[in-house]
């Protein structure tokens, strides 16, 4: 195994989601088609997949955490962009801080600061 490569969020409005995630990541997608939009975020793929599914049926049993330097600051920024609170920032031990929001389509979007994590 090589590790995580892609996280895909299912959205009913891929164009609106593309614009929202451009604001969230601060980058434009490298792949932009009606059937899939892909962003390269620090060497990992954030993908948007069009879905007919309603937003209420999203699951929260799997959460991808995106690395940030300041979870509290990023959490507040995402809320200001229209995300909804899901899990408030909290330290979980050894300096690791996590939080999660729900994007406008009810996908869970996790944040993590982990001073011990190093890419190999």
URKA-V283633 format. One record per residue. N is the residue number from 1. SS is DSSP state (alpha for helix, beta for strand, coil for the rest). D_CENTER is the distance of its C-alpha to the mean C-alpha in Angstrom with 1 decimal. Layout:
BEGIN
N/SS/D_CENTER
N/SS/D_CENTER
END
This chain:
BEGIN
1/coil/22.4
2/coil/20.5
3/coil/17.2
4/coil/13.6
5/coil/13.5
6/beta/11.0
7/beta/8.1
8/beta/9.0
9/beta/8.1
10/beta/11.6
11/beta/12.6
12/coil/16.2
13/coil/16.2
14/alpha/14.7
15/alpha/16.4
16/alpha/15.0
17/alpha/11.4
18/alpha/12.2
19/alpha/13.6
20/alpha/10.9
21/alpha/8.2
22/alpha/11.3
23/alpha/11.7
24/alpha/8.3
25/alpha/8.8
26/coil/12.5
27/coil/13.3
28/coil/14.8
29/coil/14.1
30/coil/16.6
31/beta/17.1
32/beta/17.6
33/beta/19.6
34/coil/20.0
35/coil/19.0
36/beta/15.8
37/beta/13.8
38/beta/12.5
39/beta/11.0
40/beta/12.2
41/beta/10.0
42/coil/12.7
43/coil/14.1
44/beta/11.3
45/beta/10.4
46/beta/7.3
47/beta/9.6
48/beta/10.5
49/beta/13.4
50/beta/15.9
51/coil/17.0
52/coil/20.0
53/coil/18.7
54/coil/18.7
55/alpha/15.7
56/alpha/17.6
57/alpha/17.6
58/coil/14.0
59/coil/14.2
60/coil/12.9
61/coil/14.8
62/coil/12.1
63/coil/8.9
64/coil/7.0
65/beta/7.0
66/beta/6.2
67/beta/9.7
68/coil/11.1
69/coil/14.8
70/coil/15.0
71/alpha/12.7
72/alpha/15.1
73/alpha/15.0
74/alpha/11.3
75/alpha/11.2
76/alpha/14.1
77/alpha/12.9
78/alpha/9.9
79/alpha/12.6
80/alpha/14.9
81/coil/12.9
82/coil/13.2
83/coil/10.5
84/beta/12.5
85/beta/13.2
86/beta/12.5
87/beta/13.4
88/beta/15.0
89/beta/14.9
90/beta/17.5
91/beta/19.1
92/beta/19.5
93/beta/22.3
94/coil/23.3
95/coil/21.3
96/beta/17.9
97/beta/15.7
98/beta/12.7
99/beta/11.1
100/beta/8.7
101/beta/8.5
102/beta/8.7
103/coil/7.9
104/coil/11.4
105/coil/11.7
106/coil/11.1
107/coil/8.2
108/beta/7.1
109/beta/3.8
110/beta/5.9
111/beta/7.5
112/beta/10.7
113/beta/13.9
114/coil/16.2
115/coil/19.4
116/coil/20.8
117/coil/18.2
118/coil/19.6
119/coil/18.9
120/coil/22.0
END
